[in-house]
Amino acid sequence: MEAEQVFPMKGGVGNSSYAKNSSLQKMVISKVRATVEEAALEVYCNIFPDCMRIADLGCSSGPNSLAPTSYILDAIISQCSNQMIMKKKKPLTFQVFLNDLPGNDFNTVFQSLSTFYERLQNNGKGDKFDHPLCFVMAMPGSFYGRLFPNNFIHFFHSSYSLQWLSKVPKGLVSETGEAHNKDNIYVTKASPNVVVKAYFSQFQEDFTYFLRCRSEEIIIGGSMVLTILGSITSNDHKHVLEVVGRALNDMVSEGIIEEKCLASFNMPVYSPNAKELRKVVEEEGSFELHKLEKFKVTWDAGFNEEKGKINNSINVDDDDNIDKYNRGKYVSDYMRAILEPIMMKQFGEKIMDDLFERFTHTIIESMANENCHNINLVIYLIKNQG
């Protein structure tokens, strides 16, 4: 299955859309803000371009799409104001490219541009320099391929996108047609070594090509900050996709889903560990690994921000259980916004409500008995001079 055949994030602004269920991703973007600002400022102050070109890869839709751009522009505007480096009195100028697959809901992003531009204009500092100019446009296409001309972009950013592979790895089915990863939809501790190797091989191929493409498109001295949903080890059993797999297996055991339908399904996702990520960067060779950081967030880390929006009219017997249910529902809702398109393609639309209600209860059980968190890997890369 090619990743471009499905559209990982659910569009629109409805209650089940990604736009309404992305507060966890917002928190992660916020935690990486200092590194993004540092990297973008370094590029700007070293090159001082007439027009700084920024690309956000895998921007999706909703309130997070323009957040990294806002951080970058705020930092540069503040720097220019404080250090009075705009002596030419030319307005700061930016060109921003928002990239995602062609099926992404770019319209939802564009509908928020008027607010974005108004806020940007209000950041102008009057007599010190004119209001900054920013031109935002879509760049549809897979980032596992060329997107821009040579030596064009000054700064690349991507958050929670590069764990998506270009396709499901090869080698997950034996010569006799038996699924190597039966009962799982991703790499788990129960997966045989052939599955682990197949997934890493696909990630290595994809990420190597990603770096090669970006090295052609970025200027000398340009940089990238990439945040990837990672893991402690390749087969970290606490990955949230294992919990999705449990819910699907329950439905197979009850005859709701055919066993062969689940056996043939594997997610085009890979969460690398820090060692694997470093290995690919160093072997590809186009970029200096300036910084590699990791941090954890619990699966329900963004719950408190969304707490007031969650319906408490559920059939549970006390406040503690209400809180547990709502935390599970919060995780289930954002996973549904991410996974529903690809799940519908494989299993059909009719079972979606049942699947994600089961997933809610499986998540509640997992969070009560396991240490459930996401590993986030942040890499700051600078293009090599040679």
PAKEMI-449852 format. One record per atom (N, C-alpha, C, CB): x, y, z. Coordinates in steps of 0.001 Angstrom, whole numbers, plus 500000, padded with zeros to 6 digits. Glycine has a CB too. Layout:
N
XYZ;...
This chain:
386
500843498800500000;500000500000500000;500876501248500000;499047500007501225;500732502111498995;501454503364498950;500803504345499917;501485503935497512;501629505082500673;501092506031501644;500244507099500970;502223506684502425;500586507459499705;499833508502499021;498434508053498608;500591508960497807;498155506750498705;496833506267498341;495801506546499438;496889504779498047;496280506895500622;495390507262501723;495834508621502237;495406506183502871;494943509256502947;495256510583503442;495219510511504962;494259511664502886;496407510409505597;496473510042507007;495661510895507958;497854510077507433;495511512200507712;494778513044508644;493378513340508125;495535514346508892;492408513294509015;491023513540508634;490782515041508525;490049512903509653;490307515488507366;490169516908507092;488924517523507700;490162517134505628;488694518795507332;487534519527507821;487750520103509202;486334518635507834;486644520585509795;486700521178511134;485647520557512051;486502522702511056;485162519363511683;484169518675512509;484790518118513778;483509517554511722;483936517574514644;484405517078515939;485424515953515818;483237516604516755;485370515185514722;486302514071514559;487479514412513655;485575512875514004;487606515671513240;488685516076512331;490010516201513074;488340517408511647;491082516163512296;492403516377512887;492517517789513442;493507516124511850;491880518751512776;491937520138513241;491408520281514662;491146521039512304;490434519446515032;489831519512516366;490483518548517353;488350519217516276;491411517722516883;491983516679517740;493500516617517588;491365515312517408;494148517766517726;495596517805517530;496308518583518637;495920518422516179;495724518590519837;496356519337520935;497639518673521419;495385519476522100;497746517338521292;498999516676521655;500118517139520741;498853515145521586;499835517185519440;500835517647518484;501196519114518740;500323517465517044;500212519906519142;500471521311519477;501463521418520625;499163522032519842;501283520558521636;502187520553522777;503605520186522347;501688519581523846;503730519197521468;505047518775520998;505723519900520208;504927517506520130;504984520546519328;505531521672518557;506004522774519494;504476522227517571;505236523035520539;505605524070521509;506898523718522242;504475524275522519;507077522439522576;508272522011523291;509529522133522430;508107520578523763;509354522100521128;510499522180520209;510743523621519757;510268521275518980;509912524526520202;509959525912519724;511354526538519851;508956526752520493;512008526364520993;513314527007521199;514337526538520168;513832526718522613;514324525251519837;515266524722518847;514947525254517456;515238523187518844;513667525325517118;513252525864515819;513690527319515688;511718525746515641;513451528113516723;513837529525516690;515356529682516584;513318530248517943;516083528890517352;517546528947517320;518072528655515914;518144527948518328;517566527589515307;518058527177513993;517709528205512920;517482525812513615;516467528674512918;516039529638511902;516761530971512052;514532529854511982;516953531421513288;517677532669513524;519127532570513068;517621533040515002;519743531417513310;521127531208512896;521258531366511380;521621529814513337;520322530766510652;520346530885509192;520141532339508772;519261529987508555;519146532983509355;518822534347508943;519980535307509214;517566534830509666;520553535222510408;521597536174510788;522914535911510066;521819536126512285;523133534671509626;524349534362508869;524246534780507406;524647532879508952;523041534677506850;522861534908505415;522211536254505130;522023533798504807;521296536658506012;520562537914505868;519933538036504479;521491539104506130;519073537078504113;518499537061502759;517479538179502543;517841535713502491;517341538626501313;516293539600500994;514914538997501231;516422540079499534;514786537700500929;513529536977501176;513891535617501749;512665536829499858;513477535349502986;513780534060503604;512697533064503244;513909534193505137;513127531942502684;512188530914502241;512177529749503241;512559530411500817;510980529443503723;510762528446504775;509782527412504245;510227529107506096;510044526149504528;509118525089504121;508772524231505326;509726524218502989;507484524007505528;507010523107506580;506486521848505904;505897523785507469;507133520726506172;506837519471505488;505907518611506325;508127518707505179;504773518213505726;503763517463506468;502967518377507363;504406516360507293;502533519509506827;501879520546507639;500502520143508125;501769521820506853;499840519200507459;498467518789507764;497536520004507713;498395518104509160;496474520009508543;495546521129508547;495131521429509977;494312520831507669;494551522598510178;494138522963511527;495067523973512167;494059521739512389;494893524215513458;495615525308514136;497118525116514224;495081525476515512;497617523885514073;499062523658514179;499822523979512892;499322522226514564;499098524100511779;499771524207510480;500664525431510366;498750524239509380;500234526544510973;500999527785510867;501781528116512130;500075528922510541;501685527260513157;502353527552514430;503868527645514292;502006526489515449;504547526665513658;506009526786513535;506436528039512762;506574525550512846;505680528361511704;505987529569510939;505861530812511816;505058529683509720;504822530845512632;504630531980513545;505810532121514499;503328531815514343;506273530989515038;507417531023515953;508652531608515263;507724529607516481;508904531145514035;510088531586513298;510019533077513002;510233530796511991;508877533513512492;508746534928512137;508822535812513368;507434535175511399;508195535394514469;508265536179515716;509708536347516174;507437535505516829;510482535261516103;511874535304516564;512707536243515698;512487533895516552;512520536157514383;513322536999513481;512912538456513597;513177536529512023;511621538712513684;511136540093513830;511667540707515121;509589540135513816;511621539930516196;512123540416517478;513619540701517413;511831539402518581;514373539827516771;515816540000516633;516134541249515836;516444538779515967;515406541449514755;515655542611513907;515332543903514640;514837542520512623;514275543880515426;513878545053516182;514881545373517273;512505544851516782;515289544347518008;516182544560519152;517584544984518740;516264543303519978;518079544429517631;519450544719517216;519542545769516108;520113543454516757;518369546261515657;518335547318514658;519156546951513416;518851548620515261;518985545690512954;519785545273511802;519101545601510472;520067543780511880;517888546126510546;517207546482509298;517524547937508929;515666546276509432;518803548249508764;519209549628508507;518784550107507128;520705549762508652;518574549168506205;518137549555504869;516681550005504868;518326548398503898;515994549740505949;514571550066506090;513715549379505037;514368551567506008;514189548233504583;513366547390503727;512561546469504606;514226546586502720;511325546167504225;510539545274505077;511102543860505087;509091545247504614;511036543222506231;511372541804506295;510428541045505374;511283541264507757;510974540125504598;510158539402503625;510383537899503772;510488539860502182;509276537163503781;509315535720503945;508432535063502889;508863535315505366;508862533906502444;508051533070501561;507921531712502254;508698532935500107;506690531296502536;506436530085503320;505694529072502457;505621530412504606;506228527866502407;505619526786501645;505094525733502613;506635526165500647;503805525467502546;503172524453503379;503001523195502538;501796524949503944;503704522151502918;503709520919502128;502939519813502812;505128520463501864;502179519075502051;501571517814502468;501128517095501207;500365518040503459;500575515891501384;500103515140500227;498961515881499536;499650513733500646;498734515636498251;497716516385497507;496319516317498111;497658515883496107;495994515244498843;494672515130499443;494516515862500756;494350513712499649;495557516542501213;495473517276502474;494430518392502386;496847517860502848;493820518712503509;492797519754503554;493462521133503662;491826519519504746;494045521586502553;494694522897502557;493689524028502743;495467523103501263;492428523814502322;491436524885502441;491242525329503883;490108524433501864;491270524365504823;491119524714506236;492281525591506694;491034523441507104;493479525310506183;494638526134506527;494462527542505976;495937525504505985;494062527637504714;493957528949504079;492891529824504738;493647528787502600;491876529194505296;490825529962505956;491321530685507211;489677529049506317;492457530243507733;493013530899508924;494077531943508578;493610529857509854;494345532136507282;495437533025506891;495158534493507226;495699532886505409;493898534906507163;493612536313507453;494000536662508882;492128536620507222;493724535758509826;494126535969511216;495638535972511350;493522534895512119;496282535065510637;497747534974510659;498373536266510139;498230533772509817;497866536783509012;498425538001508430;498162539215509325;497837538239507034;496988539262509927;496667540375510816;497618540409512015;495209540272511296;497868539231512575;498783539147513710;500198539546513290;498782537723514298;500612539115512104;501942539451511607;502086540951511418;502222538727510293;501069541580510887;501118543026510673;501223543778511989;499887543491509908;500556543262512999;500601543909514313;501963543773514981;499534543325515215;502809542847514451;504161542693514981;505143543696514394;504655541298514722;504700544466513405;505560545498512844;505903546532513906;504886546170511640;507088547101513819;507571547991514871;507592549459514446;508955547570515296;506667549817513560;506477551217513240;507688551867512601;506114551956514464;508306552843513312;509383553644512747;510656552848512503;509681554794513651;510835551735513212;512093550992513091;512210550293511739;512209549965514215;511124549708511275;511103549159509921;509660548888509535;511961547859509820;509435548765508264;508075548571507775;507515547243508242;508036548649506257;506208547084508082;505574545819508440;506180544679507628;504049545890508214;506421543540508273;506986542399507538;506018541886506473;507342541263508509;506582541356505418;505799540769504338;505964539262504383;506230541333502956;504861538552504249;504920537088504248;503957536552503203;504583536511505651;504449535661502360;503657535078501291;503570533570501535;504276535395499887;502369533092501833;502156531688502187;501492530971501020;501291531561503471;502004529792500688;501423529028499587;501536527542499868;502111529374498257;500711526765499194;500740525308499334;501756524711498375;499345524703499080;502375523627498809;503267522861497953;502875521381498087;504783523100498339;501811520962497380;501367519568497502;502343518588496873;500006519400496865;502504517447497510;503386516409496996;504045515651498127;504441517008496082;504590514495497831;505277513693498842;506669514241499094;505355512222498410;507049514356500366;508411514795500671;509431513675500449;508490515291502114;508961512490500039;509879511452499574;510092511621498075;509333510028499901;510523512803497719;510775513186496341;511077514673496309;509570512838495425;511477515197495155;511811516601495030;510558517455495079;512577516856493741;510682518610495741;509584519560495867;509967520959495384;509124519625497308;511266521307495438;511713522673495173;512929522665494240;512054523397496497;513220523830493638;514434523942492805;515704523801493658;514449525301492054;516820523640492992;518109523555493679;518422524849494437;519228523252492672;519048524701495607;519564525840496384;518492526930496568;520809526437495687;517352526532497037;516191527429497072;515702527733498488;515061526825496277;515613526732499339;515026526884500673;516120527201501697;514256525598501082;515792528116502629;516725528448503707;516511527565504942;516576529920504090;515262527214505204;514983526483506443;513812525520506234;514673527467507601;514039524255506605;512986523235506577;512568522890508007;513470521959505827;511273522669508167;510742522185509446;509777521047509159;510032523335510248;509749520077510067;508747519011509982;508496518467511382;509210517871509016;507240518209511693;506879517674513006;505878516542512855;506303518780513907;506210515381513434;505315514225513474;504875513775512077;504092514550514313;505791513823511124;505461513400509766;506376512301509247;505521514578508839;507642512348509616;508622511453509003;508571510030509534;509991511999509206;507726509769510522;507509508367510903;506597507665509891;506896508280512322;505919508429509042;505124507838507968;506057507410506845;504050508839507446;505955506160506448;506768505627505359;506112505914504011;506984504114505536;506889505774502952;506333505975501614;505417504823501216;507457506128500589;505617503653501846;504794502478501548;504990501439502638;505148501884500157;504109500460502669;504279499333503577;505535498571503170;503025498399503564;506389498191504117;507635497487503760;507380496188503006;508442497189505014;508326495846502150;508297494548501486;508820493474502444;509139494579500179;508509492231502141;509058491130502916;508273490768504156;510426491451503304;507018491247504249;506202490926505416;505345489681505205;505316492100505761;505465489082504015;504719487860503690;505729486808503208;503606488137502590;505584485567503683;506488484493503292;506227484058501861;506345483304504237;507106483221501324;506941482717499965;505669481891499814;508145481883499569;505193481325500914;503953480537500879;502717481392501095;503998479447501928;502912482696501256;501781483599501424;501360483819502856;500634483088500669;502121483293503807;501767483471505217;502312484808505721;502317482298506078;501481485533506473;501892486830507008;502874486641508157;500666487638507477;504045487263508044;505041487174509112;504588487912510370;506376487737508633;503818488971510184;503439489828511314;501983489619511719;503671491296510965;501499488399511595;500104488063511885;499718488526513288;499873486547511743;498528489060513405;497955489566514657;498525490911515079;498178488569515757;499456491461514323;500012492780514623;499850493679513412;501504492678515032;499743494978513666;499666495931512554;500908496796512488;498427496813512686;501848496540513403;503090497297513464;504129496406514132;502908498654514241;505344496896514296;506397496147514953;506135496085516451;507766496775514669;506089494885517014;505963494706518459;507006493684518907;504515494246518853;507072493443520203;508018492448520714;507655491040520250;508063492497522243;506406490856519809;505997489548519291;506343489373517818;504507489356519487;506777490451517156;507092490379515729;508424489670515520;507132491790515106;508513488776514518;509787488118514222;510807489118513683;509579486978513212;512065488737513737;513153489627513334;513042490068511881;514481488946513553;512481489226511026;512342489586509618;511446490812509460;511774488405508814;510464490952510339;509566492106510300;510299493368510750;508327491861511187;511043493256511847;511815494400512345;512784494896511272;512588494018513631;513481493969510633;514438494339509591;513753494968508389;515228493122509149;512591494446508015;511870494984506856;511435496425507113;510642494109506529;510941496676508306;510500498036508642;511672499008508670;509784498047509996;512767498620509325;513910499532509370;514486499755507982;514991498989510303;514532498724507168;515055498866505810;514255499887505019;515043497520505089;512910499842505157;512073500807504443;512290502216504978;510593500422504557;512392502341506299;512658503663506878;514002504197506397;512633503597508419;515011503342506397;516349503744505964;516325504232504514;517339502573506115;515639503497503665;515526503897502259;514805505231502116;514793502821501458;513675505358502811;512874506584502702;513601507800503265;511546506407503422;514170507658504459;514787508816505108;516069509224504386;515086508507506585;516798508254503848;517978508566503046;517586509404501823;518690507266502604;516521508988501145;516080509731499956;515538511106500343;515002508935499191;514857511186501477;514380512476501992;515556513432502185;513614512287503330;516604512979502852;517770513826503096;518450514223501787;518767513106504008;518537513294500857;519174513577499569;518397514663498815;519266512287498713;517085514560498817;516259515570498135;516396516940498793;514783515141498132;516346516957500125;516450518232500822;517835518857500639;516151518044502308;518869518027500527;520222518567500354;520361519283499016;521263517445500459;519601518867498017;519609519554496725;518839520864496802;519013518657495635;517792520892497598;516876522034497626;517306523140498578;515509521570498004;518098522809499588;518464523779500612;519750524504500228;518626523089501973;519863525752500625;521064526526500320;522214526089501236;520790528049500476;523439526382500840;524590526156501716;524403527000502980;525942526514500988;524535526371504125;524319527078505384;522886527012505873;524721528504505235;521998526451505059;520616526264505492;520513525139506506;519713525976504295;519367525045507158;519225524031508204;517814523468508242;519586524616509565;517682522387509002;516394521720509189;516230521363510663;516285520445508293;514993521447511152;514631520882512453;513485519910512210;514229522007513495;513725518653512553;512759517586512308;512390516926513635;513329516538511310;511101516827513912;510624516108515087;509934514839514624;509663516986515940;510413513707515110;509921512406514656;509422511615515851;511026511620513905;508282510980515684;507768510076516715;508666508853516735;506266509678516450;509454508721517791;510466507687517842;510145506588518832;511777508286518178;511180505851519204;511012504741520141;512308504545520915;510609503434519396;512245503773521977;513436503429522734;514213502365521971;513070502937524160;513502501346521515;514057500314520647;513105500129519480;514280498970521417;513558499454518450;512733499291517251;511391498634517558;513478498468516216;511393497660518464;510153496943518767;509641497301520161;510370495426518658;509641498601520453;509119499080521728;507647498696521842;509301500619521864;507329497850522803;505975497295522882;504953498301523384;505967496088523780;505382499477523805;504441500472524313;503911501387523211;505103501305525390;504254501128521965;503757501954520872;502241501881520826;504364501511519525;501592503041520631;500129503106520679;499491502239519593;499660504557520530;500204501977518489;499633501142517436;499455499695517878;500509501194516204;500230499261518870;499992497916519390;498623497834520056;501094497518520387;498221498917520706;496917498938521383;495793498938520352;496796500177522311;495995499637519243;495023499564518145;494902498125517667;495437500493516970;496049497454517547;496051496052517118;495276495151518062;497468495549516998;495354495412519356;494593494617520326;493098494749520082;494930495047521760;492650495971519855;491216496195519602;490779495476518326;490911497714519490;491618495514517291;491287494829516042;491248493311516238;492303495194514950;492167492763517030;492168491330517296;490924490885518054;493406490949518077;490444491722518962;489187491411519664;488037491303518675;488872492488520727;488027492167517676;486960492151516682;487082490934515765;486985493441515856;488311490475515518;488500489236514755;487964488054515537;489987489020514417;488275487989516841;487840486862517669;486318486787517781;488453486967519059;485643487930517607;484183487969517663;483549487845516280;483723489256518323;484356487669515247;483834487476513899;483392488750513206;482700486541513946;483746489897513769;483352491179513165;484273491524511996;483382492314514222;485540491174512120;486529491373511061;487069490008510654;487689492323511530;487283489808509362;487859488552508897;489333488481509286;487692488407507367;489757487299509693;491134487112510133;492135487473509036;491347485673510578;491840487085507797;492770487365506700;492871488863506409;492334486620505438;491799489596506724;491805491044506502;492786491720507457;490385491632506685;492808491269508707;493759491813509670;495174491322509379;493351491433511096;495315490033509020;496636489459508784;497371490163507644;496512487975508479;496638490705506689;497256491342505519;497499492834505714;496386491132504301;497182493336506915;497255494784507148;498468495146508003;495969495282507827;499297496043507495;500438496574508245;500512498077508014;501773495877507820;500720498826509074;500759500277508966;502043500748508293;500626500912510343;501951501716507375;503160502289506753;503796503342507668;502815502921505375;504203502897508846;504753503779509876;505977503107510479;503691504102510980;506992503903510820;508124503361511569;508655504434512512;509247502862510609;508742504098513793;509282505014514795;510707504583515132;508387505040516080;511695505278514586;513091504864514797;513568505222516200;514007505518513752;514643504585516634;515285505047517861;516410506008517486;515831503845518703;517000506651518485;517999507692518229;519211507148517486;518442508326519537;519631505932517812;520788505326517164;520524505106515675;521144503997517842;519329504620515340;518972504379513944;518913505691513168;517624503646513851;518357506716513800;518241508020513150;519624508595512852;517435508993514030;520496508546513837;521861509043513669;522592508269512553;522641508928515004;522393506970512520;523044506118511519;522685506557510109;522651504652511726;521400506819509860;520979507206508507;521542508571508144;519441507221508397;521486509517509068;522004510863508795;523491510806508467;521760511796510001;524252510090509270;525704510030509063;526062509284507789;526380509364510252;525350508225507470;525668507466506254;525285508233504996;524956506115506271;524193508994505027;523801509775503849;524788510906503617;522373510337504012;525195511612504666;526343512505504595;526141513934504159;527271511940503730;524941514338503790;524737515698503288;524626516742504398;523497515741502439;524314516296505618;524055517222506709;524908516902507934;522582517194507078;525281517961508632;525906517823509943;524804517701510992;526848519034510254;524915516704511847;523954516537512932;524367517454514070;523874515049513405;523798518644514084;524179519663515065;523641519345516452;523681521029514623;522449518756516492;521825518460517784;520832517315517615;521116519719518364;520811516395518564;519804515346518618;519301515270520057;520382513963518134;518041515561520252;517435515551521580;516251514602521590;516998516970522000;515881514146522769;514665513341522889;513930513714524166;514996511827522876;512629513626524101;511805513881525281;510543513038525184;511454515397525411;509924512830526328;508729512003526399;507501512865526668;508880510929527487;506369512447526129;505069512983526539;504115511801526691;504517514039525497;503287511839527697;502321510765527880;501281510811526777;501649510861529258;500641509688526533;499639509629525465;498520510646525667;499048508230525380;498197510941526913;497104511881527191;497632513244527623;496181511317528271;498837513603527172;499492514825527650;498703516092527338;500866514935527044;497952516099526244;497188517291525895;495774517299526440;497139517434524422;495466516343527328;494085516191527797;493574517432528523;493980514990528713;494367518002529401;493891519128530212;493458520305529357;494971519574531177;494138520513528225;493756521602527327;492389521351526700;494808521781526232;492055520077526469;490804519720525816;489706519342526802;491037518584524865;490006519347528101;489106518789529097;487708519395529045;489686518982530463;487652520705528852;486351521367528849;485496521031527647;486538522834528913;486087520437526602;485345520134525383;484793518708525371;486233520345524179;485137517909526400;484775516493526384;483445516280527078;485862515644527052;482636515466526496;481299515195527019;481387514283528244;480408514552525929;480838514739529372;480883513947530596;479638513087530808;481067514856531774;478711513093529863;477461512333530029;477667510886529613;476315512967529202;478430510153530428;478732508760530138;478287507896531303;480235508565529855;478129506649531020;477567505729532014;478677505099532857;476733504629531321;479265505906533741;480243505409534703;479852505902536084;481686505865534334;480411505285537116;479814505452538424;480471506486539331;479820504171539100;481592507063538999;482187508081539867;483110508986539071;482957507427541025;483537510076539710;484353511074539028;485678510511538540;484609512239539943;486269509600539322;487543509017538933;487406508226537637;488080508120540046;486337507471537522;486107506696536298;485753507589535123;485001505678536517;485058508683535405;484759509650534345;486068510214533791;483846510799534879;486964510566534689;488255511113534256;489044510089533443;489080511566535472;489074508845533896;489787507794533167;489182507588531782;489758506477533958;487826507556531741;487173507359530446;487494508516529505;485647507223530623;487398509748530017;487624510906529166;489068510977528674;487268512177529914;490007510538529504;491395510504529058;491577509459527948;492336510199530246;490945508305528126;490997507300527069;490322507774525800;490357506020527537;489190508461525953;488457508979524798;489269510057524079;487093509545525236;489986510852524848;490838511884524251;491889511246523336;491528512727525355;492565510197523821;493568509507523009;492912508855521794;494313508448523848;491771508214522020;491066507542520930;490649508534519846;489837506805521468;490199509709520249;489725510701519282;490866511209518397;489065511876520011;492033511488519003;493094511995518125;493686510890517268;494194512653518948;493677509652517778;494132508551516935;493140508282515801;494330507283517778;491865508466516070;490870508292515008;491061509342513918;489442508376515583;491341510573514313;491561511639513331;492757511321512433;491779512987514042;493738510609512982;494926510242512217;494700508980511382;496108510035513157;494059507974511986;494028506634511400;492763506294510611;494195505639512475;491674507008510837;490409506566510245;490465506410508721;489321507541510603;491076507334507966;491089507130506509;491740505816506087;491810508275505842;492893505482506684;493580504251506286;492856503022506825;495034504265506779;492227503140508000;491457502024508565;490204501753507729;491064502325510030;489551502811507287;488350502645506459;488683501962505147;487690504000506188;489829502285504586;490223501681503313;490399500172503461;491521502319502795;490903499731504629;491166498315504837;489961497558505383;492326498150505770;489247498150506351;488224497413507099;486788497889506837;488514497519508565;486624498979506105;485286499478505814;484803500486506850;484315498327505733;483841501279506449;483359502378507284;482487501913508449;482585503352506440;481770500804508264;480739500406509232;481296500110510627;480008499188508721;482524499628510701;483038499208512006;483787500320512745;483950498020511831;483883501510512168;484736502543512752;484296502956514155;484755503753511856;483005503198514354;482536503604515691;482840502524516720;481021503902515670;482569501280516350;482820500149517248;484313500020517541;482281498837516635;485135500123516511;486577499976516674;487136500999517647;487274500103515332;486785502264517464;487398503292518297;486768503378519685;487297504630517611;485567502867519869;485030502734521226;485786501624521965;483495502429521191;486041500520521281;486851499449521880;488260499956522180;486912498215520938;488806500717521251;490135501274521441;490176502181522672;490569502050520194;489117502946522891;489041503795524083;489232502968525346;487696504538524134;488501501859525457;488579501036526674;489922500303526770;487424500017526703;490485499919525630;491796499276525648;492876500267526084;492132498698524260;492732501520525652;493659502574526070;493559502813527573;493374503879525304;492336502850528093;492149503049529534;492876501955530309;490641503060529899;492714500734529866;493373499596530521;494898499715530416;492898498263529894;495388500083529228;496835500203529024;497423501293529908;497148500496527553;496767502455529969;497307503563530749;497258503279532244;496545504837530442;496362502400532661;496284502030534075;497379501048534466;494923501431534387;497873500265533495;498793499174533820;500191499306533216;498201497893533372;500379500271532313;501667500392531632;502141501841531670;501564499893530172;503421502027531414;503995503360531312;503838503820529863;505504503375531761;502770504528529596;502382504844528212;502803506258527838;500862504683528025;503779506372526969;504248507677526530;504838507573525125;505291508240527518;504902508719524466;505552508818523171;506989509292523355;504776509771522239;507895508697522610;509274509172522541;509372510119521353;510294507979522411;509849511329521593;509989512317520531;511463512584520274;509253513625520893;511882512418519040;513263512678518635;513314513977517834;513834511492517801;514186514876518234;514322516172517572;515739516281517030;514001517353518551;515867516469515726;517196516611515134;517306517962514428;517485515452514143;518436518620514693;518775519908514099;519945519642513164;519130521003515198;519693519801511869;520665519464510832;521092520725510079;520077518422509852;522373520819509771;522908521932508984;523565521353507731;523934522789509822;523267521930506581;523834521407505341;525350521547505347;523236522132504124;526011520467504982;527463520468504911;527968521422503839;527976519068504643;529137521986504058;529707522968503122;530206522301501841;530857523734503790;530717521070501970;531304520408500811;530300519696499937;532324519439501257;
